[in-house]
């Protein structure tokens, strides 16, 4: 899938949601090693997911936008030279 200006928001949403879900699942897997009840495990995984979303949401989207603009600038500059 090519990332364009039109779909950068959708792609970034998939990325930061996936990263947050992976962090929550990792937390959940690590708590299986300890002596925690399921309420603590699920509650903690929920907090990890929410905090990861808060951290990654405002960082992933601008990074992808910058990357798309840089790539489109390189492509347009390349076509003008040819």
C-alpha positions as semicolon CSV with decimal commas, in nm:
position;residue;x (nm);y (nm);z (nm)
1;X;0,000;0,000;0,000
2;X;0,138;0,336;-0,102
3;X;0,102;0,611;0,154
4;X;-0,033;0,932;-0,002
5;X;-0,161;1,262;0,134
6;X;-0,515;1,127;0,090
7;X;-0,469;0,820;0,312
8;X;-0,198;0,929;0,557
9;X;-0,450;0,967;0,843
10;X;-0,593;0,619;0,790
11;X;-0,250;0,456;0,767
12;X;-0,123;0,637;1,076
13;X;-0,434;0,526;1,269
14;X;-0,359;0,164;1,182
15;X;0,003;0,208;1,290
16;X;-0,053;0,374;1,627
17;X;-0,346;0,147;1,712
18;X;-0,137;-0,159;1,625
19;X;0,157;-0,038;1,831
20;X;-0,071;0,033;2,127
21;X;-0,241;-0,305;2,099
22;X;0,098;-0,478;2,084
23;X;0,207;-0,293;2,399
24;X;-0,112;-0,394;2,580
25;X;-0,079;-0,757;2,474
26;X;0,284;-0,759;2,585
27;X;0,180;-0,623;2,923
28;X;-0,093;-0,886;2,948
29;X;0,150;-1,165;2,858
30;X;0,405;-1,047;3,115
31;X;0,146;-1,036;3,392
32;X;0,075;-1,405;3,334
33;X;0,414;-1,471;3,495
34;X;0,310;-1,300;3,819
35;X;0,042;-1,367;4,076
36;X;-0,220;-1,117;3,956
37;X;-0,594;-1,159;3,925
38;X;-0,768;-1,106;3,591
39;X;-0,916;-0,771;3,690
40;X;-0,568;-0,631;3,750
41;X;-0,436;-0,783;3,427
42;X;-0,716;-0,654;3,205
43;X;-0,728;-0,316;3,380
44;X;-0,353;-0,273;3,347
45;X;-0,359;-0,375;2,982
46;X;-0,636;-0,121;2,922
47;X;-0,428;0,154;3,082
48;X;-0,121;0,055;2,883
49;X;-0,327;0,067;2,563
50;X;-0,470;0,410;2,642
51;X;-0,136;0,558;2,745
52;X;0,035;0,416;2,438
53;X;-0,236;0,574;2,221
54;X;-0,182;0,909;2,393
55;X;0,191;0,889;2,327
56;X;0,191;0,750;1,973
57;X;-0,108;0,932;1,821
58;X;0,048;1,280;1,809
59;X;0,386;1,147;1,696
60;X;0,306;0,896;1,420
61;X;0,078;1,115;1,207
62;X;0,322;1,409;1,169
63;X;0,610;1,170;1,097
64;X;0,412;1,001;0,819
65;X;0,300;1,335;0,674
66;X;0,660;1,455;0,668
67;X;0,771;1,134;0,500
68;X;0,497;1,158;0,235
69;X;0,584;1,520;0,159
70;X;0,954;1,437;0,131
71;X;0,883;1,142;-0,099
72;X;0,649;1,344;-0,320
73;X;0,905;1,624;-0,336
74;X;1,174;1,380;-0,447
75;X;0,945;1,231;-0,710
76;X;0,841;1,567;-0,852
77;X;1,203;1,686;-0,854
78;X;1,310;1,363;-1,026
79;X;1,047;1,402;-1,300
80;X;1,147;1,762;-1,366
81;X;1,511;1,667;-1,420
82;X;1,432;1,391;-1,670
